[in-house]
């Protein structure tokens, strides 16, 4: 009950804030009102180009969390498919998948993603592709391990004795037992991917202007850190708050599914 109230309260606050800023264009510039202090019209003030900080924070949040969700869904889907096929449905692929995933351990994930994004060029598409290419292997290894463990359970062996095909057994018995573990990891990964996206945008390889992104806003605001530290504080605060939220969600899911 407390969790539901917390979620509803959070959504209500977000809706109210969005309503208050929906009439403020996050892209509108006004150099005569640059670096303005908070006011009724600009609740968190304006940036170096006179743009409303709060409306840009909210838009940046939608972009950052949205991209993170897309990346996690892509990598988790690929991992579930490859991990299940190699671990249970078609074991002949196990050696190939294992070698590919083990080979990626040699390279640091973040460095590899930066290299890929640099080669592909700065864009949202390159950002999604670069992070997806380094994240799918972790899901594949996890699902592969969980599927191998689940395939030795009594109800799975009984299903095989009864003549059910491996794909049907995987869908009916194996995946339902594996999915709770994947959901916990996905919720925890949300914060990690948000941090990656923000870091990429900070160094100019992520979301490009004029679209706002928390890391990009920090990059812009750092030039005014001495005179207007709020330009760095608010996007950094949003990043930290979102990461804490994803961690708490992961903890709640772990307790709920008892995994």
N, C-alpha and C positions, 0 to 999 in steps of 0.2 A: 504493500500500500504506500509506504514511504517512497519507494522507488518510482511509482507511478506519479505521485505528487511532484517529485523532483523533476521528472521528465516533462510533465505538463507545465510546471512553472518555468522551466527553461525555454520551452517552446513559446509560451506566452510572452516572455521577455523578448525573445527574438522577433516575434510578430509585431510587438509594440515598437521596438527599435526600427524594424523595417518600415513600418507605417510612417514613423516620424521622419525617415530619411528618403522615402520613396519619391517625394517631390523634389529632391535635391539631385541634380545630375552629377554623378561621380566624375564625369569627364569635363565638366564646365570649368574653365579657367577664369581667374579674375586677378590679374597681377597687382591691382590696386588694393586688394584685400589679402595679400600673401602673408603666410605665417601669422594669421590672426588668432587671437585667444578664443577659447570656447565662448559661445553665445547661444541664444535661443535658436538662431537659424543654422549655426554650425556648432553642434553640441560638443565636438572634440576639436574645434578650430579648423584651420585650413593649412595646406602644405605650401611649399615654396612657389607653386603656380596658382595659389588661391583656390585649389580644389578642396571640396569638403572631405575631411579625413574619415568621418564615421561612415559615410556612404561608400567610400572606397574600401574601408575595412570590411564591410559587409559583403560587397561584391567580390573582393579578394578571397574572403572566406568561402563563398560559394564556388569560386574557381578552384581554389586549393583543395578543399574537401571533395569536390566533384571529381577532379582529376585523380586524387588519391583513391577514391572509390572505384573508378574505372580501372586503374592500374591493378588494384588488388583483385577485382573480379576477373580480369584477364589472366593474371598469373595463377590465381587459385583454380580457375577452370582448366587451364593447361596442365597444372600440376595434378589435379584430380584425374583427368583423362589419362595422362601418361603414367602416373603412379599406379592407377588401377589396372591398366592394360599390362604394364610390365610386371606388376606384382602378383596378378591373379589370372587375368583373362588370357593373356598371351605371353607366357614366361620367356619365350625366345627373345623378346625385346629387352629383357631385364639387363643383360650384359651391356647392350649398347647404351641404354638410358643411364645405367649406373656409371659407366665410363665418362659419359658427357657431363653428368652432374658433378662427379668427383673432380673432373678436370677444371671446373670453374672455381673450385675451392682455392686453387693456386693463386688466383688473382683477387686482390681486394675489391669488394663489390663497388664501393663508392668511386674508386679510381677508374675502374672499368667503365662505369656509367658515365663519368665525366669525359673519358676518351670517346665513347660512342656518341655522346651528345655533341662533342666538339667536331667529330667527323661528319655527323649528319647535319649539323648546323643548328643554330638557336631557333626553336619553334616549339609549339605545344606538341605537335606530332612526334618530333624527335625526342622530346622529354618523356612522353609516354612510352615510346618504343625502347629508349635506352634503359629506363628503370624496369620495364617489363622483362627485358632480356637478362637482367641480373637477378630478378626476383623469382622467376618461374622455377628455377632449379631447387630452391629451398622447399617449395610446396611439393614438388615432385618427389624429393627425397623423403619428406615427411609422410606423404600419402603412401608411397611405396612401402615404407617401414610399417605403417599402421595396417595396411592391407595384408602384408605377410603375417602379422600377428593375428589378425582377425580370421584369416583363412584356415587357421588350425583349430578354431573354436568348434565345439560339438555341433551346433546348429548349422554351421556351414558344411561340415563334413556330412551331416545327415541329408542336407539338400542335394549334395553331389551324389550320394547313394541313391536317392529317390529319382535321379535322372535329370534334374534341372540343368540347363546349360550354364556355362560359366558367366555369360553376360547377364542372365536373369538372376543368378545367385549374387552377382556383384551389385545389381540394382536393388534387390530385395533384402539382402542380409548384410553385405559387406559395407556398402556406402552409408547406409543409415547409422551404422556404428562409428564410422570414421568422421562423418560430417561435424559432429559436435567439437571434435578436436580442431578441425579446420576453421570453424567459426571463431574459436578462441584465438587462434593464431592470426586470423584476418583482422579481428578487432584490435589486437596488439600492433599489428603491422600498419594500421591506419596512421598512427602517430609517427611511426618511422618514415613512412612514405611522405607524409606532410612535411617532415623535417627535410627530407631529400629534395622535394620540390622547391621548398623555400630556399635551400642552400643553392640549388641550381639557378634559381631566379636571381639570387643575390650576386652571383658571379657572371650573370648575363647569358646563361645557357638555358634558361627556363622560359617562363611566360614573359612575352615581350610587351613593351609599352605600345599603345596607351593602356592596355589591360592592367589592372592592379593585381598584385599578388603580394602576400605578406613579406616574403623574402625580398622582392623587388622594392617594396615600400621601405624596408629597412635600408636597402642599398641607397635609395634616394635620400632618405632622412639622415643618414650618417654624416652628410656634409654640413648639416645644421645641428649637430649634436650639442654643440656648446651653447647655441642660442635658443634652440627649441628641441629639447630631448624627447618630448612627447611624440615626435614623428618617428622615433625609433622604438620608444617604449610600447606604444599601443600595438603595432603589428607583432612585436616580440612577445607581448603579453598574450595575444591571441594564439600564437604558435604554442606557447607553453601550456595555456589553458586547454587547448585541443588535445595535446599529447597526454596531459593528465586525464582528460575525459576518456580517451581511448584506452588508457591503462585501467581505469576504473571499470569501464565496460568489459574489458577482458577478464578482470577479476570477478565481476558479477556473473559472466557467462561460465567461468570455470566452476563457480559454486553451484550455479543452476544445473549444469550438465554433470557435475561431479566428475570431472575429468582431470 
